[in-house]
C-alpha cells in the first residue's frame, strides 16, 4: 500500500516567504541554544558520575589500608556519611517534582 500526501501552501507574496524563513531561523537558533545547554548538562553529569566511580573504587583500597586502625576506619565512615549527605542533597535539589495526579 502506498500513501502519498501532498500539501500546497499558496503564498501571497515574497514577504510571506521571508516571514516564514525568519520564523524557521528563530526556532533553529532557539533549538541550537537548548541543545548546547543540554550538552553542557550531560557533560556535568558525566563528570559527577566519574567522580563517584573514583570515590567507590578508592573506597575498597582505603578500607583495606585502614583495617588495623579502628579510629581511622571510623573517620573514613564519618567522611562517607558526609559525602552521602551532599550527594543526596544534590539529587533532591535537581530532581523535578512529580506532576500532580489528575
Number of C-alpha atoms within 10 A of each C-alpha: 2 3 4 5 4 4 6 5 5 7 9 8 8 9 10 12 12 11 11 11 12 12 12 12 12 11 12 12 12 12 12 12 12 12 12 12 12 12 12 12 12 12 12 12 12 12 12 13 12 11 12 13 12 11 13 11 11 11 14 11 11 14 15 10 12 15 12 10 10 10 11 15 17 12 11 16 13 12 12 14 12 11 13 12 12 12 14 11 12 11 11 11 10 9 9 8 8 6 6 5 4 3
